[in-house]
Every structure is written in C-alpha cells, then in structure tokens.
Amino acid sequence: MVYLGAMICTQAQCQPRAFSIALWLLSLLPSFALAQAQTVVVQPDFSRALITPQLLRDSAHVLNFDTLRSEAIATQFVPAKSPYLTFGADASTWWLHFTVKNELPNHKTLILWLNRKNFDAFSLLQQKPDSTFQTYGDVGAAFYDDSRFALSNGYYIAVLMQPGENKFWAKASNEVGSMYLGLSLHSPDHFALKSRQNVLLFGLFLGTMFVSILFALQLYFMYRDPMYLFYLAYVAVVLLREAYNHSAVINLFPVMQRHGISFLMVATYGLFYRYFIRLWELDKWLDRVTKWYLGAMLVLTVIFGVLVKYEHGPLMQVIFTAAMLSILVITIISTVVIIRNFRTSIRARIVVFAFLPLAGAFILNLLRNINVIPNYPFIQYAVMWGFILEATVFAIAFIRWHGFVESDRSVLQLKLSMEQQEKLLAIQAAEQKVKDRIARDLHDDIAASMSGIRILSKVAHQQFAHKVPDAAPLLEQISKSAQSTLESISDLIWAVKPHPDYLNDIADRMREYAQKFLDAKDIDYQLNIPRNLPVMELDIEARRNTYLIFKEAINNAMKHSECTRMDISLLADSEKMTLLVADNGIGFDVVEKGSSGVGLSSMQKRAQDIGGDLKITSEPGKGTRISFWLPVK
C-alpha cells in the first residue's frame, strides 16, 4: 500500500516491477543523488512517473503567471534536488515548472497527483504545443468542498496532454506550518488502483481505531483507571490527524486538524505515556518537566487556534517551528527513558515494543517538516502504520497485563491471608500464654490460699465451736465461702485452659459435676450427653457461660425444686448446640419469679452475652424445664 510508484520513468518504456521496486528502495537512501529537472515522457504503455520540477522561490509574493514566461524570470528557476519536495516552515510562494512530452499521436488524459494536503493552495497552468494556455482550478486546504479532495492522501487534477511537449507552471503556498509535496503523473487505471489501495489502508486504520476506542472504554469501566481515558483521547486525536491526511469524508474541525493536531497529539500521548510507565517513579525531575511541557502543549493548541483564526501568519510560523523542534526533543528524551528502563520495568518494555515504531515515524515526520530530510513517499504512511502496530501491541499488552495483574493480585491476596492468619495465630498464642499464666497464678496462689482458709476455718470450727458457740456459724460460713470460691476458681482455670475439643471437654465436666452433686443429694438423674459430640471451637466466654448456665440450672433445681428426678442432655449439630435441664419438682410461676429470681435473670444475661437463647418453662406442680440454644460454627 505504500506508494511503489516512486521510481522515475524517464524512458518510453517503464522498467519491470522488480527493477522499479529496487529503484524505489535506492531512492530512499540518505545518499540520494541530486536529481535534475527532467521531461516526463508519455508512451503507449505509460503507467506512472514522479515529477522532478524546477523551482523558484517568491518570498515577496510578487510573481504571477504572465511574468513567469519572460526570459529573465525563466532563468531563475533551479532544478529540484529530488522529486520529494520539502520547503519547511516557509511562508514564501514557490513556483514549479515541469514538462511532459506526449509521444502519442493523440490526446491523453492523465492524473496529476499531489500526495499531500498540507498546503493552502496549489494553482496549475498548462502551456500547450500551440502556445495556448489551460488553467485548472486551485486545490488545497482552502478548498475543502472541491470534488478533487478525494479519499486519498492528497489531491488530484485531471490534465489533458496534447501531442508533443506540454509545459506546466504551478504555484504552491502555505502560510502556516510546513509544506512538502510529491508530484506524480498516473494513467487513469493506475490512479484508480492506487485510490483503492488508499481506501483499503485507511479502512484498516479506521478498524484499528474503533477497536482501540471500544477496548479503552471497556478497560476504563472495568478498572476505573484514568490512564485509559488518556489513551482514549490520544486515539481520538490520532484518528482526527490521519482522517485529515487520508480522507475527504471525515473532516471535523479542519483548522484544528491541520494546524493544532500535532500539539494536541503530543499532549494526549504524553499524559497516557506518563501514567502508563509511571514516570514519577522512574525519574521525578523528568516527570516534573513533562508535566509542564504537556501543559504548555495544551495551551499552545488553544493559542495556535486563535492565531489561525485571526491569520497571524509570521507569528504562527515561529511558534510552529519552535513547537516542532520541542516535539522532536521530547520524543527523543521519552525514547531514551523507556530504553534506559527496559530491563527494570515491564511497562517500559511494553512501551518500547509499542511506541518505538511510532516514535520513529514521528521523528521522520518532524525531520521532514523542518526540511532536514526529503519528503520520501513512505513517510506519509509511517504514522498510520506505526499506530496500527502500536494499537495492536497495546491491545495485546493490556490483555496480558491485566492477566498478570489478576494473577499477582491473587498471589498477594493469598500472601495477605497467610500473613493475617499468622498474625492471628501469634495473637492467639500470646493470649493463651497470658491465660495460662493467669490460670497458673490462680491455681498456685489464690486457690492455695483459699484452700488454706477453708482448712483453717474447719479446724477452728472443730476446736472452738463448743467454747465460743456464737463463733461457730461464722466459722462454718467462712468454710463454705472458701469452698465456693475454690469451685469458682477451678471453673475459671478450666475455662481458660486450651483444649483441642472444647465441646466434648464441656460435656465431660458437666457429667462430672452432675454425678458429684446429684449423687450426694440422692436425686435420680438421666444423662444424655454423648461422648462423640462434633469437634468445634468455642471461645472462652462461650465455654464459661455455657457451663455456668448448666451449673445454675442444676443448683436451682437442687435447692428449690424438691425434685426426685432430673433429665439432662447436651446435643450439637453443624448449626447449634442445645442444653436441656428438666426436673419433676414443684415448679413455679415463671411470670412471677421472672422479675425477682436472681439466678434466672443471671442465666438470661449470660445467654444474651454469648448470642444464645434461653427458655424457662415451668408451672406449679409440674416441674421445670430449662432449654438453652447456642449457634456454633
């Protein structure tokens, strides 16, 4: 699709295709030989030819077609160095002169194709062999509605070649920006083929654009990362740029497309580039410079648009040239940064593969714009191909990047979960050490002291009860209090001890307690406490309060129910633990006792504290039933 007609057909017979491609490749070498103004010869098999004209610079804008034919002016034309004409940011009018020799015996219609659209106006005059003149309508950026503003990357003019020599004069002008031209002559058939090639290339470019836009939108809505909005803006700006250069049907904001699009493209890509590679992490100084530079590019876009509107040509030329040089510098610096961080940053590696071809295309464009290198044909397609490659690389990179991100996120979540688990285990271990120390201190210190008090009170009761009758009840009360305190301490020590199977441990302690006290009271009882309860972990509060609810229920029955039989059961499944204590005693009125019974309210409070549910069922003469449910994991 790159223009292969860049060979120069100076003979009647065009060279074979392989040889012409070889000539074209040689023509792109920097050591391109200086070409002389030549006469293009049209023969029956004519297909295409580049035109190397003679040039005349009119910086004062005083020449016209009439004065060009004078001998004095004609001698001032000098041969162009190559058919790839570059004039740089020069506001002068440039006159071109070339000759086409039609060796056919009859008229021949050919297409003069101007392969760029970045000039204000191009006027053409043809001198026929009979010395008459034919003028053609102007083409250029000032004539957007002209039908010759074709779906191509330039303009075309249909010219009628008379038999013999046909001399042409042309005037090209551009007040803003740079001007570069490539003139070529085509047969209608070859021009139609080339137009279709341009349509196919531009269609491929448009498809890539729209896919990139949809892809960027999807990624933004998925991850809410502003980087994708900058990428979206950059894609839209590139679309406007290439649409101006290659399409007649996409012509939004033509002044901006022509004059300010380069600044806007640098600004949008710079924002995306900065966020994508996290420039502030790689080079803080360069990041600050980049932020100021990108802000200046956005401001410059507005300023340039205002200047174009009010036609301040000279000032715009200065700004344009300075901006082009700054774009070249920042492009080179950005390229150096990503290459320097190639090994250490995966983002830099992605940008290297995606951006370097496009960066090379931009550098070639900028060098051509400032008249450092000729307007080689492949340059006009370089940005389009570079972006197609860049968009493809970024699409693949984004997909794989987020695959890596999700994988890394899963690994990090797993590591975080493990770290949290380790911290939790460490905290539990520390807590257990404290509990063990408390249990040990309670057993070794307080329990021993209370045991001593209980023994001493019993001895004192035995020795002094008959001598001091009034002291006997007090000594007996001291002994009972000491015994009760010892039991409470024992329960507390049991509650804080670690145990691999807390529920069965509670069950064992319940059996031991029921057997000890109910046997002493000569109360018949039925225990339904299995020895293979499910293994589940209960925290210290749940263990302690469950056991104390059980003890309170047993003690209340022994003290107040006057029962002869008790049924006790402890059951558990995957959802709850159930404790039942029932007796055949005298019962009581639950409503009446509910507000005054200290033991009953204490059991209710303990059940609430651990998220359980306690229900007391009793009637006078019908016994009492206490049911306790506790949700478990």
Wavefront OBJ file of the C-alpha trace (Angstrom):
o trace
v 0.000 0.000 0.000
v 2.991 2.284 0.330
v 3.383 4.134 -2.907
v 5.559 1.980 -5.139
v 5.373 4.443 -7.969
v 8.262 6.400 -6.531
v 10.544 5.390 -9.382
v 11.335 7.893 -12.086
v 10.313 6.734 -15.550
v 12.415 8.815 -17.888
v 12.249 6.470 -20.838
v 9.430 5.478 -23.141
v 9.354 2.001 -21.672
v 8.718 1.750 -17.872
v 11.013 -0.671 -16.116
v 9.803 -4.102 -14.957
v 8.238 -4.238 -11.472
v 11.193 -5.836 -9.691
v 13.599 -3.312 -11.107
v 11.260 -0.412 -10.288
v 10.989 -1.569 -6.653
v 14.766 -1.739 -6.476
v 14.985 1.810 -7.818
v 12.388 2.910 -5.260
v 14.351 1.400 -2.392
v 17.519 3.048 -3.618
v 15.676 6.354 -3.813
v 15.005 6.222 -0.057
v 18.669 6.086 0.885
v 20.027 9.210 2.605
v 22.712 9.394 -0.090
v 20.059 10.114 -2.700
v 21.785 11.602 -5.754
v 20.793 15.090 -6.800
v 18.136 14.807 -9.479
v 17.899 17.187 -12.391
v 14.690 18.638 -13.761
v 13.548 16.148 -16.351
v 10.961 15.836 -19.053
v 8.433 13.097 -18.338
v 7.789 11.050 -21.478
v 4.357 9.529 -22.124
v 4.287 6.428 -24.375
v 1.552 3.852 -25.064
v 2.487 1.710 -22.035
v 2.811 4.690 -19.682
v 1.660 3.898 -16.125
v 3.226 6.339 -13.670
v 6.154 8.684 -13.153
v 7.448 11.012 -10.470
v 7.994 14.627 -11.439
v 11.165 16.475 -10.501
v 10.346 20.112 -11.260
v 12.343 23.295 -11.461
v 11.762 25.624 -8.507
v 11.597 29.365 -7.956
v 11.109 30.969 -4.554
v 8.952 34.071 -4.433
v 9.381 35.380 -0.908
v 7.887 38.767 -1.821
v 4.735 37.227 -3.406
v 5.036 39.476 -6.485
v 5.233 36.988 -9.379
v 2.295 35.814 -11.490
v 1.784 33.532 -14.479
v 2.343 36.295 -17.019
v 5.735 37.321 -15.658
v 6.939 33.704 -15.422
v 7.178 33.373 -19.188
v 9.717 36.152 -19.528
v 13.318 35.159 -20.201
v 14.587 36.951 -17.101
v 12.306 35.019 -14.765
v 12.695 31.688 -16.556
v 16.440 31.689 -15.976
v 15.912 31.990 -12.222
v 14.334 28.524 -11.933
v 16.701 25.932 -10.474
v 16.280 22.133 -10.638
v 14.858 20.485 -7.510
v 17.253 18.188 -5.665
v 14.751 15.328 -5.708
v 11.135 14.617 -6.582
v 10.411 14.550 -2.846
v 9.954 18.273 -2.254
v 10.248 19.796 1.220
v 10.050 23.521 1.874
v 9.931 23.576 5.662
v 8.076 26.279 7.557
v 8.485 28.794 4.732
v 5.691 31.284 4.040
v 7.106 32.076 0.606
v 5.253 31.249 -2.587
v 7.040 28.512 -4.504
v 6.735 28.261 -8.281
v 7.240 24.908 -10.021
v 7.950 24.278 -13.679
v 7.989 20.901 -15.432
v 7.466 19.458 -18.906
v 5.543 16.376 -20.012
v 6.204 15.097 -23.525
v 3.322 13.184 -25.056
v 4.735 10.937 -27.779
v 1.316 9.564 -28.629
v -0.327 10.759 -31.850
v -3.470 11.820 -29.987
v -4.594 13.455 -26.781
v -4.067 11.613 -23.476
v -5.823 12.310 -20.176
v -3.552 11.726 -17.175
v -3.880 12.318 -13.445
v -1.511 14.714 -11.713
v -1.478 13.597 -8.107
v -0.288 15.751 -5.197
v 0.393 13.305 -2.425
v -0.074 15.711 0.495
v -2.809 18.094 1.570
v -0.860 20.285 3.944
v -0.677 23.450 1.869
v -3.049 26.352 1.442
v -3.331 26.428 -2.336
v -1.867 24.854 -5.457
v -2.578 26.538 -8.799
v -1.724 24.911 -12.140
v -1.271 26.395 -15.621
v -0.579 24.335 -18.754
v 1.043 25.655 -21.942
v 0.014 23.602 -24.951
v 2.157 22.989 -28.037
v 0.164 25.616 -29.942
v 1.194 28.203 -27.278
v -2.307 28.439 -25.860
v -2.833 28.097 -22.095
v -5.098 25.955 -19.950
v -5.768 26.905 -16.318
v -7.056 24.484 -13.698
v -8.960 25.236 -10.530
v -6.978 25.650 -7.340
v -6.756 22.809 -4.860
v -5.546 22.884 -1.280
v -6.642 23.263 2.315
v -8.543 26.434 1.448
v -10.884 24.470 -0.846
v -12.383 21.700 1.299
v -15.525 21.422 -0.822
v -13.704 20.691 -4.057
v -14.598 17.258 -5.501
v -10.905 16.591 -6.010
v -10.491 16.493 -2.264
v -10.585 12.709 -2.719
v -10.398 9.672 -0.449
v -6.673 9.689 -0.818
v -3.803 11.309 0.981
v -3.667 14.246 -1.417
v -5.334 15.994 -4.329
v -5.624 15.021 -7.951
v -6.005 17.057 -11.096
v -7.063 15.536 -14.423
v -4.870 17.070 -17.151
v -5.267 16.696 -20.925
v -1.940 16.087 -22.646
v -1.652 17.431 -26.198
v 0.702 15.557 -28.576
v 4.195 16.924 -28.144
v 5.545 18.963 -25.245
v 3.212 20.239 -22.553
v 4.763 22.794 -20.242
v 3.343 23.320 -16.763
v 3.731 26.067 -14.203
v 2.375 25.695 -10.681
v 2.193 27.919 -7.626
v 2.243 26.384 -4.144
v 1.807 28.356 -0.929
v 1.396 27.668 2.760
v 1.246 30.437 5.328
v 1.147 28.236 8.429
v 3.188 25.165 9.283
v 5.441 23.266 6.940
v 4.933 22.429 3.281
v 6.097 19.303 1.473
v 4.931 17.960 -1.866
v 5.258 14.976 -4.103
v 4.047 15.330 -7.683
v 3.425 12.246 -9.753
v 1.716 11.548 -13.061
v -0.569 8.497 -13.429
v -2.641 6.818 -16.033
v -6.348 6.709 -15.028
v -6.180 2.932 -14.491
v -3.150 3.118 -12.244
v -4.612 6.012 -10.276
v -7.833 4.042 -9.704
v -5.757 1.126 -8.396
v -3.806 3.420 -6.098
v -7.013 5.008 -4.812
v -8.354 1.568 -3.890
v -5.109 0.822 -2.087
v -5.523 4.011 -0.076
v -9.126 3.085 0.741
v -8.055 -0.344 1.999
v -5.249 1.086 4.118
v -7.464 3.772 5.593
v -10.176 1.177 6.254
v -7.658 -0.958 8.158
v -6.630 2.124 10.117
v -10.252 3.037 10.936
v -10.965 -0.504 12.097
v -7.958 -0.407 14.390
v -9.082 2.982 15.708
v -12.611 1.908 16.589
v -11.455 -1.349 18.180
v -8.928 0.616 20.257
v -11.611 3.085 21.357
v -14.039 0.341 22.418
v -11.231 -1.555 24.124
v -10.103 1.525 26.065
v -13.696 2.273 27.151
v -14.199 -1.295 28.349
v -10.963 -1.260 30.340
v -11.846 2.095 31.897
v -15.276 0.903 33.057
v -13.703 -2.314 34.373
v -10.791 -0.764 36.273
v -11.668 2.975 36.578
v -8.083 3.887 35.755
v -7.704 7.416 34.223
v -4.834 6.048 32.133
v -7.403 4.538 29.765
v -9.186 7.876 29.337
v -5.872 9.443 28.285
v -5.329 6.563 25.862
v -8.852 7.091 24.513
v -8.183 10.808 23.992
v -4.896 10.002 22.266
v -6.578 7.518 19.900
v -9.268 10.077 19.037
v -6.641 12.742 18.250
v -4.641 10.365 16.040
v -7.871 9.475 14.269
v -8.516 13.163 13.525
v -4.946 13.636 12.309
v -4.924 10.744 9.904
v -8.507 11.419 8.806
v -7.409 14.871 7.698
v -4.468 13.434 5.776
v -6.225 10.452 4.178
v -9.966 11.089 3.983
v -12.401 13.538 2.458
v -15.431 12.351 4.427
v -14.044 12.757 7.961
v -13.401 16.456 8.159
v -14.175 17.542 11.723
v -12.563 20.817 12.873
v -10.396 21.165 9.731
v -8.416 24.141 11.040
v -7.568 22.305 14.248
v -6.868 19.103 12.317
v -4.404 20.893 10.128
v -2.671 23.321 12.464
v -3.047 22.251 16.085
v -3.403 18.493 15.890
v 0.293 17.779 16.375
v 0.377 19.721 19.660
v -2.796 18.029 20.889
v -1.490 14.599 19.905
v 1.757 15.133 21.825
v -0.219 16.329 24.878
v -2.635 13.383 24.947
v 0.012 10.763 24.271
v 2.301 12.361 26.859
v -0.419 12.086 29.511
v -1.026 8.441 28.661
v 2.730 7.712 28.458
v 3.352 9.371 31.839
v 0.623 7.409 33.620
v 1.353 4.116 31.893
v 5.068 3.908 32.670
v 4.638 5.775 35.999
v 7.254 8.315 35.035
v 7.313 9.816 38.542
v 8.700 6.501 39.811
v 11.425 6.341 37.153
v 12.610 9.961 37.033
v 10.993 12.627 39.238
v 12.827 15.505 37.595
v 11.809 14.429 34.103
v 8.262 13.880 35.345
v 8.048 17.497 36.516
v 9.455 18.742 33.221
v 6.998 16.533 31.319
v 4.001 17.878 33.248
v 4.969 21.464 32.452
v 5.671 20.581 28.832
v 2.330 18.811 28.345
v 0.503 21.734 29.922
v 2.307 24.060 27.526
v 1.248 21.887 24.580
v -2.408 22.103 25.617
v -2.170 25.887 25.982
v -0.317 26.116 22.670
v -3.137 24.274 20.926
v -5.588 26.971 22.030
v -3.216 29.822 21.205
v -2.483 28.402 17.786
v -6.182 28.059 17.027
v -6.738 31.733 17.920
v -3.782 32.831 15.793
v -5.039 30.837 12.815
v -8.477 32.408 13.159
v -7.012 35.913 13.043
v -4.393 34.955 10.422
v -1.232 35.966 12.237
v 0.978 34.084 9.787
v 4.537 35.174 10.756
v 3.983 34.589 14.474
v 2.417 31.216 13.743
v 5.433 30.235 11.662
v 7.763 30.983 14.585
v 5.565 29.087 17.075
v 5.134 26.167 14.704
v 8.867 25.798 14.070
v 9.715 26.062 17.777
v 6.978 23.549 18.656
v 8.179 21.073 16.037
v 11.700 21.231 17.433
v 10.423 20.784 21.002
v 8.307 17.799 19.928
v 11.390 16.257 18.342
v 13.392 16.795 21.543
v 10.718 15.413 23.902
v 10.166 12.416 21.624
v 13.875 11.583 21.713
v 14.009 12.053 25.520
v 10.961 9.820 26.025
v 12.518 7.159 23.824
v 15.769 7.295 25.818
v 13.839 6.961 29.113
v 11.957 3.829 28.106
v 15.059 2.222 26.600
v 17.060 3.023 29.758
v 14.412 1.329 31.935
v 13.849 -1.578 29.561
v 15.261 -4.202 31.937
v 13.772 -2.933 35.188
v 10.212 -2.014 34.156
v 7.742 -4.255 32.358
v 5.756 -1.145 31.445
v 8.811 0.337 29.769
v 9.276 -2.884 27.806
v 5.673 -2.715 26.580
v 6.143 0.906 25.519
v 9.387 0.044 23.724
v 7.704 -2.523 21.507
v 4.582 -0.394 21.025
v 5.972 3.120 20.789
v 9.370 2.878 19.106
v 7.993 2.301 15.586
v 5.588 5.207 16.037
v 8.289 7.339 17.632
v 10.499 6.644 14.626
v 7.629 7.662 12.335
v 7.107 10.898 14.284
v 10.807 11.706 14.183
v 10.893 11.174 10.419
v 7.804 13.381 10.035
v 9.320 16.131 12.153
v 12.643 15.990 10.340
v 10.779 16.261 7.063
v 8.609 19.112 8.367
v 11.664 21.202 9.252
v 13.279 20.391 5.902
v 16.067 18.165 7.219
v 15.181 15.154 5.050
v 13.238 14.941 1.766
v 9.570 14.023 1.607
v 10.163 10.339 0.933
v 6.892 8.571 -0.019
v 6.957 6.032 2.789
v 6.983 8.823 5.429
v 3.402 9.822 4.656
v 2.229 6.329 5.667
v 4.675 5.833 8.531
v 2.482 7.294 11.292
v -0.547 5.294 10.157
v 1.353 2.011 10.083
v 3.135 2.912 13.307
v -0.140 3.492 15.077
v -1.703 0.305 13.740
v 1.300 -1.565 15.160
v 1.180 0.401 18.414
v -2.555 -0.162 18.932
v -2.116 -3.884 18.278
v 0.777 -4.165 20.741
v -1.081 -2.183 23.409
v -4.230 -4.286 22.956
v -2.242 -7.500 23.453
v -0.228 -5.919 26.282
v -3.335 -4.654 28.119
v -4.921 -8.105 27.953
v -1.794 -9.879 29.159
v -1.018 -7.087 31.601
v -4.339 -7.417 33.363
v -3.953 -11.187 33.300
v -0.659 -10.733 35.152
v -2.265 -8.151 37.434
v -5.100 -10.518 38.362
v -2.611 -13.330 38.934
v -0.417 -11.077 41.065
v -3.482 -9.858 42.927
v -4.490 -13.441 43.725
v -0.969 -14.213 44.930
v -0.897 -11.053 47.027
v -4.304 -11.839 48.499
v -3.094 -15.329 49.361
v 0.060 -13.907 50.948
v -2.009 -11.326 52.825
v -4.390 -14.016 54.038
v -1.465 -16.147 55.206
v 0.124 -13.170 56.941
v -3.163 -12.334 58.647
v -3.560 -15.962 59.684
v -0.036 -15.980 61.061
v -0.701 -12.748 62.961
v -3.964 -14.160 64.310
v -2.215 -17.330 65.452
v 0.527 -15.249 67.045
v -2.076 -13.136 68.861
v -3.924 -16.249 69.975
v -0.679 -17.793 71.163
v 0.138 -14.607 73.105
v -3.342 -14.535 74.581
v -3.064 -18.167 75.557
v 0.241 -17.501 77.288
v -1.445 -14.799 79.329
v -4.358 -17.118 80.103
v -2.001 -19.892 81.101
v -0.124 -17.553 83.391
v -3.390 -16.353 84.949
v -4.612 -19.935 85.390
v -1.266 -20.915 86.916
v -1.317 -17.924 89.267
v -4.917 -18.671 90.233
v -4.060 -22.273 90.944
v -0.756 -21.731 92.672
v -1.577 -18.589 94.601
v -5.229 -17.826 95.127
v -6.528 -21.414 95.088
v -3.828 -22.468 97.544
v -4.665 -19.543 99.839
v -8.414 -20.253 99.666
v -7.745 -23.915 100.344
v -5.735 -22.892 103.409
v -8.549 -20.650 104.591
v -11.065 -23.473 104.163
v -8.895 -25.937 106.137
v -8.114 -23.429 108.881
v -11.770 -22.481 109.253
v -12.709 -26.166 109.622
v -10.005 -26.691 112.258
v -11.109 -23.553 114.095
v -14.706 -24.736 113.991
v -13.752 -28.116 115.484
v -11.628 -26.604 118.256
v -13.640 -23.564 119.278
v -17.240 -24.319 118.394
v -18.018 -25.657 121.864
v -16.029 -22.913 123.596
v -17.419 -19.997 121.622
v -20.864 -21.062 120.366
v -21.535 -17.679 118.778
v -18.464 -18.058 116.508
v -19.440 -21.496 115.177
v -21.872 -20.233 112.474
v -19.313 -17.684 111.312
v -16.549 -20.243 111.004
v -18.874 -22.576 109.132
v -19.829 -19.760 106.750
v -16.159 -18.958 106.127
v -15.530 -22.593 105.228
v -18.468 -22.707 102.826
v -17.429 -19.429 101.165
v -13.898 -20.671 100.753
v -15.206 -23.908 99.210
v -17.446 -21.966 96.795
v -14.571 -19.688 95.844
v -12.348 -22.686 95.178
v -15.002 -24.157 92.883
v -15.314 -20.837 91.007
v -11.539 -20.626 90.653
v -11.497 -24.192 89.391
v -14.160 -23.323 86.806
v -12.205 -20.249 85.700
v -8.967 -22.199 85.392
v -10.780 -24.802 83.302
v -12.325 -22.139 81.062
v -9.004 -20.531 80.129
v -7.150 -23.803 79.532
v -6.522 -24.647 75.833
v -8.222 -27.792 74.691
v -8.382 -29.353 71.202
v -12.044 -30.341 71.576
v -13.863 -27.778 73.679
v -17.385 -29.169 73.336
v -16.530 -32.690 74.496
v -14.422 -31.121 77.244
v -17.509 -29.228 78.470
v -19.538 -32.433 78.246
v -17.001 -34.276 80.430
v -17.050 -31.526 83.041
v -20.886 -31.466 83.037
v -21.030 -35.232 83.623
v -18.524 -34.950 86.460
v -20.425 -32.097 88.128
v -23.886 -33.721 87.785
v -22.706 -37.059 89.113
v -20.899 -35.480 92.073
v -23.724 -33.314 93.364
v -26.842 -35.241 92.302
v -25.458 -38.425 93.833
v -24.777 -36.506 97.076
v -28.391 -35.273 97.120
v -29.734 -38.749 96.302
v -31.545 -37.422 93.200
v -32.229 -39.839 90.402
v -30.985 -38.464 87.069
v -30.712 -39.364 83.395
v -27.689 -38.007 81.444
v -27.971 -37.758 77.666
v -24.543 -36.342 76.910
v -22.830 -38.294 74.083
v -19.096 -38.853 74.138
v -18.680 -38.184 70.416
v -20.019 -34.653 70.056
v -18.859 -32.755 66.913
v -15.449 -31.144 67.176
v -15.902 -27.391 67.319
v -14.105 -24.454 68.836
v -15.774 -22.242 71.444
v -14.234 -19.060 72.735
v -13.581 -18.559 76.420
v -16.805 -16.602 77.056
v -18.990 -19.192 75.313
v -17.362 -22.060 77.221
v -17.548 -20.342 80.590
v -21.117 -19.003 80.301
v -22.476 -22.276 78.899
v -21.003 -24.183 81.822
v -22.223 -21.605 84.361
v -25.753 -21.733 82.915
v -25.629 -25.521 83.358
v -24.388 -25.208 86.953
v -27.012 -22.593 87.808
v -29.770 -24.789 86.421
v -28.548 -27.810 88.480
v -28.083 -25.778 91.657
v -31.521 -24.105 91.391
v -33.173 -27.488 90.936
v -31.344 -28.993 93.923
v -32.104 -26.021 96.173
v -35.667 -25.075 95.279
v -37.475 -27.721 93.203
v -37.696 -30.535 95.768
v -37.334 -32.837 92.786
v -36.576 -36.566 92.887
v -35.510 -36.893 89.266
v -33.662 -34.814 86.678
v -33.119 -35.272 82.950
v -30.013 -33.623 81.466
v -28.983 -33.599 77.769
v -26.342 -31.873 75.660
v -26.639 -32.208 71.868
v -24.914 -30.463 68.948
v -25.001 -30.350 65.147
v -23.400 -28.163 62.489
v -25.599 -25.169 63.347
v -26.300 -25.134 67.103
v -25.635 -26.616 70.498
v -28.654 -27.499 72.702
v -28.616 -27.885 76.511
v -31.716 -29.202 78.339
v -32.164 -29.495 82.136
v -35.577 -30.733 83.350
v -36.844 -31.791 86.815
v -40.057 -33.221 88.289
v -40.152 -30.757 91.173
v -42.802 -28.432 92.498
v -42.363 -25.883 89.692
v -43.154 -22.176 89.955
v -44.883 -19.299 88.217
v -42.390 -18.046 85.592
v -44.056 -14.638 85.263
v -43.997 -14.035 88.993
v -40.454 -15.310 89.538
v -39.021 -13.806 86.384
v -38.550 -10.350 87.886
v -37.397 -11.439 91.319
v -35.311 -14.567 90.641
v -31.654 -13.572 90.709
v -30.484 -16.934 89.332
v -32.975 -16.892 86.472
v -32.048 -13.364 85.374
v -28.364 -14.253 85.656
v -28.830 -17.205 83.279
v -30.738 -14.991 80.812
v -27.956 -12.396 80.910
v -25.234 -14.991 80.292
v -27.157 -16.444 77.351
v -27.551 -12.992 75.767
v -23.876 -12.157 76.241
v -22.769 -15.075 74.065
v -25.558 -14.792 71.457
v -27.604 -17.738 72.768
v -31.266 -18.176 73.543
v -32.558 -19.369 76.954
v -36.131 -20.509 77.561
v -37.575 -21.438 81.007
v -40.782 -23.450 81.091
v -42.494 -24.183 84.471
v -45.861 -24.382 86.185
v -46.658 -25.001 89.843
v -46.754 -28.749 90.485
v -45.487 -29.680 87.005
v -41.729 -29.286 87.316
v -39.319 -27.036 85.443
v -37.616 -27.261 82.000
v -34.661 -25.046 81.023
v -33.648 -25.029 77.328
v -30.544 -23.248 76.018
v -29.526 -22.920 72.326
v -26.209 -21.536 71.140
v -25.327 -21.017 67.426
v -21.961 -22.558 66.629
v -19.556 -22.683 63.679
l 1 2 3 4 5 6 7 8 9 10 11 12 13 14 15 16 17 18 19 20 21 22 23 24 25 26 27 28 29 30 31 32 33 34 35 36 37 38 39 40 41 42 43 44 45 46 47 48 49 50 51 52 53 54 55 56 57 58 59 60 61 62 63 64 65 66 67 68 69 70 71 72 73 74 75 76 77 78 79 80 81 82 83 84 85 86 87 88 89 90 91 92 93 94 95 96 97 98 99 100 101 102 103 104 105 106 107 108 109 110 111 112 113 114 115 116 117 118 119 120 121 122 123 124 125 126 127 128 129 130 131 132 133 134 135 136 137 138 139 140 141 142 143 144 145 146 147 148 149 150 151 152 153 154 155 156 157 158 159 160 161 162 163 164 165 166 167 168 169 170 171 172 173 174 175 176 177 178 179 180 181 182 183 184 185 186 187 188 189 190 191 192 193 194 195 196 197 198 199 200 201 202 203 204 205 206 207 208 209 210 211 212 213 214 215 216 217 218 219 220 221 222 223 224 225 226 227 228 229 230 231 232 233 234 235 236 237 238 239 240 241 242 243 244 245 246 247 248 249 250 251 252 253 254 255 256 257 258 259 260 261 262 263 264 265 266 267 268 269 270 271 272 273 274 275 276 277 278 279 280 281 282 283 284 285 286 287 288 289 290 291 292 293 294 295 296 297 298 299 300 301 302 303 304 305 306 307 308 309 310 311 312 313 314 315 316 317 318 319 320 321 322 323 324 325 326 327 328 329 330 331 332 333 334 335 336 337 338 339 340 341 342 343 344 345 346 347 348 349 350 351 352 353 354 355 356 357 358 359 360 361 362 363 364 365 366 367 368 369 370 371 372 373 374 375 376 377 378 379 380 381 382 383 384 385 386 387 388 389 390 391 392 393 394 395 396 397 398 399 400 401 402 403 404 405 406 407 408 409 410 411 412 413 414 415 416 417 418 419 420 421 422 423 424 425 426 427 428 429 430 431 432 433 434 435 436 437 438 439 440 441 442 443 444 445 446 447 448 449 450 451 452 453 454 455 456 457 458 459 460 461 462 463 464 465 466 467 468 469 470 471 472 473 474 475 476 477 478 479 480 481 482 483 484 485 486 487 488 489 490 491 492 493 494 495 496 497 498 499 500 501 502 503 504 505 506 507 508 509 510 511 512 513 514 515 516 517 518 519 520 521 522 523 524 525 526 527 528 529 530 531 532 533 534 535 536 537 538 539 540 541 542 543 544 545 546 547 548 549 550 551 552 553 554 555 556 557 558 559 560 561 562 563 564 565 566 567 568 569 570 571 572 573 574 575 576 577 578 579 580 581 582 583 584 585 586 587 588 589 590 591 592 593 594 595 596 597 598 599 600 601 602 603 604 605 606 607 608 609 610 611 612 613 614 615 616 617 618 619 620 621 622 623 624 625 626 627 628 629 630 631 632 633
